[in-house]
Amino acid sequence: MRQLTSHLRDDERGIALVTALLSTVVMLALGLALLAIVDTQTSQSASERTRDRGFNLSESVLNSEAFVLGRNWAASQPAGNPACAAASAGFADTLGSTGITAAGLVPTTTGNAQPGAAQAGTTSAATTRLRANLDASYTDSAYANATWQVNICDNVVGKTVWNGPTLLAQPAWDANGDNKVWVRAQSTVAGKTRTLVGLVQVNTTTAVDPKYGLIAGNVSQDLGPAASTITNTQVLTNVTSGLLNTGSPTVAADAAYPSPASGVTGVRCGLLDNISQVKTCVTGAIGALSQVPLVNNLVTQGTLVQYPYVSSSSANTTGQLRTQAQSTGGVYMETAPGSSTADSNTPSCGITGATSSSVVFIEKVGTGDQYCVINVGTTGVAYKALVIGSGRVIIRGNGAITTYQGTPASTPNLFTGVIYALNLQTADQTVSTPTRELVRIEKGARVKGAVHADGKNATIGLIAPDFDTSALVTGLLCPGALCALAPTLNGLLGTLGVSGTVNALINGTCLVSLPILGCTVSLPGLGLNSVVGGITAQLTTYGSPIHADVATINALSVFGASGVVPGSFQDLQP
């Protein structure tokens, strides 16, 4: 027995199995540990990819909104003036949704977020601006049902570091007017939320070029009945030229910005290399006399230039002006009353509630190709801008001939602001055939600011006030032997009409003729020189119909390029 036991003890058969089992157990333990590590890393990697997707989506939302703000700046107070963190202040969406406004993710005072449920409704304009680009960019299945939200928070002046509790309590628009707001962009992808913030700054630019006091396809300028009678019936002499040389150009430059820094007239009617082509750009009494050297000086004074573009500004600019009119303080009208004639029966444009800080935008006057009147004869009218989409406008004074007074804005016969006719009733604005005036300034009215009209066919009508017969007769007869007859002659001459009066003053006429006795009251011819001198004095008093004012033009601004302020970008860790 002892020998058997010893034999079994010394027998090493099966030892390899034990070694194999131990090795297998060790390897299994190591494999399980390695598998656990790999599984953990895989899970972490998947989570990291999800977070990266959230970061990418949030960054796209932030950058897209920063770009969009350049064209749709949060410059006006939203209804109720909610704080940035209010649920009603943000706008949101679900990727790939159609016609759904997501309640999205409601910011908390800590800067993190709480998930919200989608709800049916009308998509906001702010959501629509971002939706198409984001939906087209994130089509991968990993972004299925991902949501995003934007909140606009006014900044604290001088602060470029995000502070959630402070900034989320700020208004949801640029309340302090420094052209800076915080944009908080948040997204949730596969249940993972990522929030980014950045301070967005926008630049402003003038809506129209301030050096141009007048831009049009052509200008129709009339000197009034008296001047027209002389220029159409008399030989063009130096005296007639003197009538035109009143020293008052069509557009008077701003005294603080002498020509050509302001007061330039831009026309689209062709090259202006020589005076003979002035008549293709200027019609009426002055255009008819375009061969007279003094006319070129009168009309241009070196500032009549070829304007190279069909429009004075871009579609983006006019769109922003429309938005400003629709915002608080502006006046937006779908339609204004209108008529097809520019006479005493032309209705008022019917603008109410506008101030000197208002952009007034009228989409259509009457049928879209009719006139309406803004009467400045009793008191002056001042808007930041008057924009006419389709239609025509008359700026009408009271007929009085007075010297120009740019202040106050309530001065009778004065319109202060930028008048801009978009000429949308013209299907093809590259056609140069002139049409009726888009803007007509008449009866002693003046514009302080600028007048612009789009299109090669766009005509601006500048009509000098009718001359004052009584003042003319009195000025010609007094002092002198006939001065005592001035009141009687004024009454008698008034029955002759404009042409008759002018001819009577120049050539003389019998004013009262009795049977047998014959002519008992006659007016001796005072001569062309005297009559022209009297009318010239009145035209000089009236001066220029448009007075360029750079400050007024610059006050009409729109938003331009925008972007995130360097150093303000921040990733808010959940």
TATAVEN-V284023 format. One record per pair of residues at least 4 apart in sequence whose ideal C-beta (glycine too) atoms are under 8 Angstrom apart, sorted by the first residue. I is the first residue (numbers start at 1). J is the second residue. Records with the same first field share a line. If there is no record, write none. Layout:
I = J ; J
This chain:
1 = 5
2 = 6
3 = 7
4 = 8
5 = 9
6 = 10
7 = 11
14 = 18
15 = 19
16 = 20
17 = 21
18 = 22
19 = 23
20 = 24
21 = 25
22 = 26
23 = 27
24 = 28
25 = 29
26 = 30
27 = 31
28 = 32
29 = 33
30 = 34
31 = 35
32 = 36
33 = 37
34 = 38
35 = 39
36 = 40
37 = 41
38 = 42
39 = 43
40 = 44
41 = 45
42 = 46
43 = 47
44 = 48
45 = 49
46 = 50
47 = 51 ; 192
48 = 52
49 = 53 ; 142
50 = 54 ; 142 ; 189 ; 190 ; 191 ; 192
51 = 55 ; 192 ; 194
52 = 56
53 = 57 ; 142 ; 143 ; 146 ; 189 ; 190 ; 192
54 = 58 ; 146 ; 187 ; 188 ; 189 ; 192 ; 193 ; 194
55 = 59 ; 194 ; 196 ; 571
56 = 60
57 = 61 ; 95 ; 134 ; 138 ; 143 ; 146 ; 148 ; 187 ; 189 ; 194
58 = 62 ; 148 ; 185 ; 186 ; 187 ; 194 ; 195 ; 196
59 = 63 ; 185 ; 196
60 = 64 ; 134 ; 137 ; 138
61 = 65 ; 130 ; 134 ; 148 ; 150 ; 185 ; 186 ; 187
62 = 66 ; 183 ; 185 ; 196 ; 197 ; 198 ; 564
63 = 67 ; 564
64 = 68 ; 130 ; 133 ; 134
65 = 69 ; 130 ; 150 ; 183 ; 185 ; 200
66 = 70 ; 183 ; 198 ; 200 ; 562 ; 563 ; 564
67 = 562 ; 563
68 = 72 ; 129 ; 130
69 = 73 ; 74 ; 181 ; 183 ; 200 ; 202 ; 559 ; 562
70 = 202 ; 203 ; 559 ; 560 ; 561 ; 562 ; 563
71 = 316 ; 319 ; 320 ; 559
72 = 125 ; 126 ; 129 ; 323
73 = 174 ; 179 ; 202 ; 559 ; 562
74 = 152 ; 172 ; 173 ; 174 ; 181
75 = 173 ; 174 ; 177 ; 324 ; 327 ; 559
76 = 173 ; 327 ; 328 ; 329
77 = 81 ; 171 ; 173 ; 175 ; 328
78 = 82 ; 89 ; 172 ; 173
80 = 88
81 = 171 ; 172 ; 173
82 = 86 ; 88 ; 89 ; 171 ; 172
83 = 89 ; 168 ; 169 ; 170 ; 171 ; 172
84 = 89 ; 107 ; 151 ; 152 ; 153 ; 154 ; 167 ; 168 ; 169 ; 170 ; 171 ; 172 ; 182 ; 184
85 = 89 ; 106 ; 107 ; 108 ; 109 ; 151 ; 168 ; 169
86 = 90 ; 172
87 = 103 ; 106 ; 116
89 = 151 ; 152 ; 172
90 = 104 ; 106 ; 107 ; 149 ; 150 ; 151 ; 172
91 = 101 ; 104 ; 124 ; 126 ; 127 ; 149 ; 150
92 = 101 ; 102 ; 103 ; 104 ; 105 ; 116 ; 127 ; 147 ; 148 ; 149 ; 150
93 = 97 ; 100 ; 101 ; 102 ; 104 ; 123 ; 127 ; 130 ; 131 ; 134 ; 147 ; 148
94 = 100 ; 102 ; 118 ; 145 ; 146 ; 147
95 = 134 ; 135 ; 138 ; 143 ; 144 ; 145 ; 146 ; 147 ; 148
96 = 135 ; 139 ; 144 ; 145
97 = 102 ; 118
99 = 120 ; 122 ; 123
100 = 118 ; 119 ; 120 ; 121 ; 123
101 = 118 ; 119 ; 120 ; 121 ; 122 ; 123 ; 124 ; 127
102 = 116 ; 118 ; 119 ; 147 ; 149
103 = 116 ; 117 ; 118 ; 119
104 = 116 ; 147 ; 148 ; 149 ; 186
105 = 113 ; 114 ; 115 ; 116 ; 147 ; 149 ; 186 ; 188 ; 193
106 = 113 ; 114 ; 116
107 = 111 ; 113 ; 151 ; 168 ; 184 ; 186
108 = 112 ; 113 ; 114 ; 168
109 = 164 ; 165 ; 168 ; 169
110 = 164 ; 165
111 = 162 ; 164 ; 165 ; 168 ; 195 ; 572
112 = 193 ; 195 ; 572 ; 574
113 = 149 ; 186 ; 188 ; 193 ; 195 ; 574
115 = 188 ; 193
118 = 147
123 = 127 ; 128 ; 131
124 = 128
125 = 129
126 = 130 ; 150
127 = 131
128 = 132
130 = 134 ; 148 ; 150
131 = 135
132 = 136
133 = 137
134 = 138 ; 148
135 = 139
138 = 143 ; 146
139 = 143
142 = 189 ; 190
143 = 189
146 = 187 ; 188 ; 189 ; 190
147 = 187 ; 188
148 = 185 ; 186 ; 187 ; 188
149 = 185 ; 186 ; 187
150 = 183 ; 184 ; 185 ; 186
151 = 168 ; 172 ; 183 ; 184 ; 186
152 = 172 ; 173 ; 181 ; 182 ; 183 ; 184
153 = 167 ; 168 ; 170 ; 171 ; 172 ; 181 ; 182 ; 183 ; 184
154 = 167 ; 170 ; 171 ; 172 ; 173 ; 174 ; 175 ; 176 ; 181 ; 182
155 = 159 ; 167 ; 170 ; 176 ; 178 ; 180 ; 181 ; 182 ; 199
156 = 163 ; 166 ; 167 ; 170
157 = 176 ; 178
159 = 163
160 = 199 ; 565 ; 567 ; 568
161 = 568 ; 570
162 = 167 ; 182 ; 197 ; 199 ; 568 ; 570 ; 572
163 = 167
164 = 168 ; 572
165 = 169
166 = 170
167 = 182
168 = 184
170 = 175 ; 182
171 = 175
173 = 181
174 = 178 ; 179 ; 180 ; 181
179 = 201 ; 202 ; 203 ; 204 ; 559
180 = 199 ; 200 ; 201 ; 202 ; 565
181 = 199 ; 200
182 = 197 ; 198 ; 199 ; 200
183 = 197 ; 198 ; 199 ; 200 ; 564
184 = 195 ; 196 ; 197
185 = 195 ; 196 ; 197 ; 198
186 = 193 ; 194 ; 195 ; 196
187 = 193 ; 194
188 = 192 ; 193 ; 194
189 = 194
193 = 574
194 = 571 ; 574
195 = 571 ; 572 ; 574
196 = 569 ; 570 ; 571 ; 572
197 = 568 ; 569 ; 570 ; 572
198 = 564 ; 565 ; 568 ; 569 ; 570
199 = 564 ; 565 ; 568
200 = 562 ; 563 ; 564 ; 565
201 = 562 ; 563 ; 565
202 = 559 ; 560 ; 561 ; 562
203 = 559 ; 560 ; 561 ; 562
204 = 557 ; 558 ; 559 ; 560
205 = 557 ; 558 ; 559 ; 560
206 = 210 ; 553 ; 554 ; 556 ; 557 ; 558
207 = 313 ; 317 ; 320 ; 321 ; 385 ; 418 ; 420 ; 556 ; 557 ; 558
208 = 212 ; 215 ; 312 ; 313 ; 418 ; 420 ; 450 ; 452 ; 553 ; 556
209 = 312
210 = 257 ; 262 ; 450 ; 550 ; 553 ; 554
211 = 257 ; 260 ; 261 ; 262 ; 263 ; 264
212 = 264 ; 265 ; 266 ; 307 ; 312 ; 450 ; 452
213 = 251 ; 252 ; 253 ; 262 ; 263 ; 264 ; 265 ; 450 ; 451 ; 546 ; 547 ; 548
214 = 219 ; 250 ; 251 ; 264 ; 265 ; 266 ; 450 ; 451 ; 452 ; 460 ; 546
215 = 265 ; 266 ; 267 ; 307 ; 312 ; 450 ; 451 ; 452 ; 453
216 = 266 ; 267 ; 268 ; 438 ; 451 ; 452 ; 453 ; 458 ; 459 ; 460
217 = 267 ; 268 ; 269 ; 432 ; 434 ; 453 ; 455 ; 456 ; 457 ; 458 ; 459
218 = 267 ; 268 ; 269 ; 280 ; 281 ; 282 ; 283 ; 434 ; 458 ; 459 ; 460
219 = 250 ; 265 ; 267 ; 281 ; 282 ; 283 ; 299 ; 459 ; 460 ; 462
220 = 282 ; 283 ; 284 ; 287 ; 434 ; 437 ; 459 ; 460 ; 461 ; 462
221 = 250 ; 282 ; 283 ; 284 ; 285 ; 286 ; 287 ; 299 ; 461 ; 462 ; 463
222 = 227 ; 228 ; 284 ; 285 ; 286 ; 461 ; 462 ; 463 ; 464
223 = 227 ; 228 ; 231 ; 243 ; 244 ; 284 ; 285 ; 286 ; 464 ; 539
224 = 228 ; 463 ; 464 ; 465 ; 466 ; 467 ; 539
225 = 229 ; 466 ; 467 ; 498 ; 499
226 = 230 ; 466 ; 467 ; 472 ; 498 ; 501 ; 502 ; 535
227 = 231 ; 243 ; 244 ; 285 ; 464 ; 467 ; 535 ; 539
228 = 232 ; 285
229 = 233 ; 498 ; 499 ; 502 ; 503
230 = 234 ; 240 ; 243 ; 502 ; 506 ; 528 ; 531 ; 532 ; 535
231 = 236 ; 240 ; 243 ; 285 ; 288 ; 289
232 = 285 ; 288
233 = 499 ; 503
234 = 240 ; 528
235 = 240
236 = 240 ; 241 ; 289 ; 292
237 = 241 ; 528
238 = 242
239 = 243 ; 528 ; 529 ; 532
240 = 244 ; 289 ; 292 ; 528 ; 532
241 = 245 ; 289 ; 292 ; 293 ; 294 ; 295
242 = 294 ; 532 ; 536
243 = 532 ; 535 ; 536 ; 539
244 = 286 ; 289 ; 292 ; 294 ; 295 ; 298
245 = 294 ; 297 ; 298
246 = 298 ; 536 ; 539 ; 540 ; 543
247 = 540
248 = 252 ; 298 ; 539 ; 540 ; 542 ; 543 ; 544
249 = 263 ; 298 ; 299 ; 300 ; 301 ; 303 ; 544
250 = 265 ; 298 ; 299 ; 300 ; 462 ; 544 ; 545 ; 546
251 = 263 ; 264 ; 265 ; 303 ; 544 ; 546 ; 547 ; 548
252 = 263 ; 404 ; 543 ; 544 ; 546 ; 547 ; 548
253 = 257 ; 258 ; 259 ; 261 ; 262 ; 263 ; 303 ; 548
254 = 258 ; 261 ; 262 ; 263 ; 547 ; 548 ; 549 ; 550
256 = 550
257 = 261 ; 262 ; 548 ; 550
258 = 262
259 = 263 ; 264 ; 301 ; 302 ; 303
260 = 264 ; 302 ; 303
261 = 550
262 = 548 ; 550
263 = 303 ; 548
264 = 303 ; 304 ; 305
265 = 299 ; 300 ; 303 ; 304 ; 305
266 = 305 ; 306 ; 307
267 = 272 ; 281 ; 304 ; 305 ; 306 ; 307
268 = 306 ; 307 ; 309 ; 310 ; 432 ; 455 ; 456 ; 458
269 = 280 ; 281 ; 432 ; 456
270 = 277 ; 280 ; 281 ; 306 ; 432
271 = 277 ; 306
272 = 277 ; 278 ; 281 ; 304 ; 305 ; 306
273 = 277
275 = 290 ; 291 ; 293 ; 295 ; 296
276 = 290 ; 291
277 = 281
278 = 282 ; 287 ; 290 ; 295 ; 296 ; 299 ; 300 ; 304
279 = 283 ; 287 ; 288 ; 290
281 = 287 ; 304
282 = 286 ; 287 ; 290 ; 299
283 = 287 ; 288 ; 434 ; 459
284 = 288
285 = 289
286 = 290 ; 295 ; 298 ; 299
289 = 295
290 = 295 ; 296
291 = 295
293 = 297
294 = 298
295 = 299
296 = 300
297 = 301
299 = 304
300 = 304
310 = 429 ; 430 ; 454 ; 455 ; 456
311 = 429 ; 454 ; 455
312 = 420 ; 452 ; 453 ; 454
313 = 317 ; 318 ; 420 ; 452
314 = 318
315 = 319
316 = 320 ; 558
317 = 321 ; 558
318 = 322 ; 387 ; 420 ; 422
319 = 323
320 = 324 ; 558 ; 559
321 = 325 ; 359 ; 361 ; 385 ; 387 ; 420 ; 556 ; 558
322 = 326 ; 332 ; 361 ; 387
323 = 327
324 = 330 ; 359 ; 361 ; 558
325 = 330 ; 331 ; 332 ; 358 ; 359 ; 360 ; 361 ; 387
326 = 330 ; 332 ; 361
329 = 355 ; 357 ; 358
330 = 358 ; 359 ; 360 ; 361
331 = 351 ; 352 ; 353 ; 354 ; 358 ; 359 ; 360 ; 361
332 = 360 ; 361 ; 363
333 = 350 ; 351 ; 360 ; 361 ; 362 ; 363
334 = 363 ; 364
335 = 362 ; 363 ; 364 ; 365 ; 366
336 = 349 ; 350 ; 351 ; 362 ; 364 ; 365 ; 366 ; 372 ; 391
337 = 347 ; 348 ; 349 ; 350 ; 365 ; 366 ; 372
338 = 346 ; 347 ; 365 ; 366 ; 367 ; 370 ; 371 ; 372 ; 391 ; 392
339 = 345 ; 346 ; 347 ; 366 ; 370 ; 371 ; 372
340 = 366 ; 369 ; 370 ; 371
341 = 345 ; 346 ; 371
342 = 346 ; 371 ; 392 ; 394 ; 436 ; 437 ; 440
346 = 371 ; 372 ; 373 ; 394
347 = 372 ; 373
348 = 372 ; 373 ; 374 ; 375
349 = 362 ; 365 ; 372 ; 373 ; 374 ; 393
350 = 372
351 = 360 ; 362 ; 374
353 = 358
354 = 358 ; 360 ; 383
355 = 382 ; 383
356 = 382 ; 383 ; 384 ; 409 ; 416 ; 417
357 = 384
358 = 383 ; 384
359 = 383 ; 384 ; 385 ; 387 ; 556
360 = 383 ; 385 ; 386 ; 387
361 = 387 ; 389
362 = 372 ; 386 ; 387 ; 388 ; 389 ; 391 ; 393
363 = 389 ; 390
364 = 368 ; 389 ; 390 ; 391
365 = 369 ; 370 ; 371 ; 372 ; 388 ; 390 ; 391 ; 392 ; 393
366 = 370 ; 371 ; 372 ; 391
368 = 390 ; 391 ; 424 ; 425
369 = 390 ; 391 ; 392 ; 425
370 = 391 ; 392
371 = 391 ; 392 ; 393 ; 394 ; 440
372 = 391 ; 392 ; 393 ; 394
373 = 393 ; 394 ; 396
374 = 381 ; 386 ; 393 ; 394 ; 395 ; 396 ; 415
375 = 396
376 = 380 ; 381 ; 395 ; 396 ; 397 ; 412 ; 413 ; 414 ; 415 ; 445
377 = 396 ; 397 ; 398 ; 399 ; 400 ; 412 ; 413 ; 443 ; 444 ; 445
378 = 398 ; 412
379 = 410 ; 411 ; 412
380 = 408 ; 409 ; 410 ; 411 ; 412 ; 413 ; 414 ; 415 ; 416
381 = 409 ; 414 ; 415 ; 416 ; 417
382 = 409 ; 410 ; 415 ; 416 ; 417
383 = 416 ; 417
384 = 417 ; 418 ; 555 ; 556
385 = 417 ; 418 ; 419 ; 420 ; 556
386 = 393 ; 417 ; 418 ; 419 ; 420
387 = 420 ; 421 ; 422
388 = 392 ; 393 ; 419 ; 420 ; 421 ; 422 ; 438
389 = 422 ; 424
390 = 422 ; 423 ; 424 ; 425
391 = 425
392 = 421 ; 436 ; 437 ; 438 ; 439 ; 440
393 = 419 ; 421 ; 438 ; 439 ; 440
394 = 439 ; 440 ; 441 ; 442
395 = 415 ; 419 ; 439 ; 440 ; 441 ; 442 ; 445 ; 447
396 = 442 ; 443 ; 445
397 = 412 ; 413 ; 442 ; 443 ; 444 ; 445 ; 446 ; 465
398 = 412 ; 413 ; 443 ; 444
399 = 443 ; 444 ; 465 ; 466
400 = 412 ; 413 ; 444 ; 465
401 = 444 ; 465 ; 467 ; 468 ; 471 ; 538 ; 541 ; 542
402 = 412 ; 413 ; 444 ; 541 ; 542
403 = 541 ; 543
404 = 446 ; 543 ; 544 ; 547
405 = 411 ; 414
406 = 411 ; 414 ; 416 ; 448 ; 547 ; 549
407 = 411
409 = 414 ; 416 ; 448
413 = 444 ; 445 ; 446
414 = 445 ; 446 ; 447 ; 448
415 = 419 ; 445 ; 446 ; 447 ; 448 ; 449
416 = 447 ; 448 ; 449 ; 549 ; 552
417 = 447 ; 448 ; 449 ; 552 ; 556
418 = 449 ; 450 ; 451 ; 452 ; 552 ; 553 ; 556
419 = 439 ; 447 ; 449 ; 450 ; 451 ; 452
420 = 452 ; 453
421 = 438 ; 439 ; 452 ; 453 ; 454 ; 458
422 = 454
423 = 429 ; 438 ; 453 ; 454 ; 455 ; 457 ; 458
426 = 431 ; 435 ; 455 ; 457 ; 458
429 = 454 ; 455 ; 456 ; 457 ; 458
430 = 455 ; 456
431 = 455 ; 456 ; 457
432 = 456 ; 457
433 = 457
434 = 457 ; 459
435 = 457 ; 458 ; 459
436 = 459
437 = 459 ; 460 ; 461
438 = 453 ; 458 ; 459 ; 460
439 = 451 ; 453 ; 460 ; 461
440 = 460 ; 461 ; 463
441 = 445 ; 446 ; 447 ; 451 ; 460 ; 461 ; 462 ; 463 ; 545 ; 546
442 = 461 ; 463 ; 465
443 = 463 ; 465 ; 466
444 = 465 ; 542
445 = 545
446 = 543 ; 544 ; 545 ; 546 ; 547
447 = 451 ; 545 ; 546 ; 547
448 = 547 ; 549 ; 552
449 = 547 ; 548 ; 549 ; 552 ; 553
450 = 546 ; 548 ; 549 ; 552 ; 553
451 = 460 ; 546
453 = 458 ; 459 ; 460
454 = 458
462 = 545 ; 546
464 = 539 ; 542 ; 545
465 = 542
466 = 498
467 = 471 ; 472 ; 535 ; 538
468 = 472 ; 538
469 = 473 ; 490 ; 493 ; 494 ; 501
470 = 474 ; 490
471 = 475 ; 538
472 = 476 ; 505 ; 531 ; 534 ; 535 ; 538
473 = 477 ; 486 ; 489 ; 490 ; 493 ; 505
474 = 478 ; 483 ; 486 ; 490
475 = 534 ; 537
476 = 505 ; 526 ; 530 ; 531 ; 534
477 = 482 ; 483 ; 485 ; 486 ; 489
478 = 483 ; 486
479 = 483
482 = 486 ; 489
485 = 489 ; 521
486 = 490
487 = 491
488 = 492 ; 521
489 = 493 ; 511 ; 523
490 = 494
491 = 495
492 = 496 ; 511 ; 512 ; 521
493 = 500 ; 501 ; 504 ; 505 ; 511 ; 523
494 = 501
496 = 500 ; 501 ; 504 ; 509
497 = 501
498 = 502
499 = 503
500 = 504
501 = 505
502 = 506 ; 531
503 = 507 ; 509
504 = 508 ; 509 ; 511 ; 523
505 = 523 ; 525 ; 526 ; 530 ; 531
506 = 525 ; 526 ; 527 ; 528 ; 531
507 = 525
508 = 522 ; 523 ; 524 ; 525 ; 526
509 = 522 ; 523
510 = 519 ; 521 ; 522 ; 523
511 = 521 ; 522 ; 523
512 = 519 ; 520 ; 521
513 = 518 ; 519 ; 520
514 = 518 ; 520
526 = 530 ; 531
527 = 531
528 = 532
529 = 533
530 = 534
531 = 535
532 = 536
533 = 537
534 = 538
535 = 539
536 = 540
537 = 541
538 = 542
548 = 553
549 = 553
550 = 554
551 = 555
552 = 556
564 = 568 ; 569
